[in-house]
Amino acid sequence: MVYVIVVYDMEADRTHKMLKFLRRYLTHAQNSVLEGDVTEGDLEKIRSGVDDLLNPGESTIIYCVSSEKMVERSVFGEDPTADDQFL
């Protein structure tokens, strides 16, 4: 498993396409930011799918870390990824 943070910048009317695709694999953390543990196979699917969805002038950054423990994460305000936010 690899811990992944994905940040994307797209035309506002197209962001829903990227969000819908990435939610198959990751947790929505903030506007245009998703994160989570994925397999190497799913990471390749994410890379391929992201590449297919982008239009000229749009971009996505995928940060890969060997473990979530290697990332220091500070949240100010409500954490949108907190488990208690889901029913």
Order of alpha helices (4+ residues) and beta strands (2+ residues): beta-alpha-beta-beta-alpha-beta
